[in-house]
Amino acid sequence: MKRLFALALSLALASAAFAQAPQPPEIGAKSFLLLDLTSNQTLAERDADAPADPASLTKLMTAYLAFAAIHDSKLTL
């Protein structure tokens, strides 16, 4: 009985190790990249290397940091 249980347990663990990750949902983005930062593993991606314009928030934060550096005399116009 113990051997049968051990065999069933090892088969269950082996099949779990070979289980595939679930398919990512379809989204409306042209490109995306989803990473697991703890293991540095790519979980899902679509055209991750395609060039793309920065988002508006990125532009605003760049301007904010540039003007903050000018205010702190780290940069000059």
Secondary structure, DSSP 8 states (H G I E B T S, - for coil): -HHHHHHHHHHHHHHHHT---------S-S-EEEEETTTTEEEEEESTTS-----HHHHHHHHHHHHHHHHTTSS--
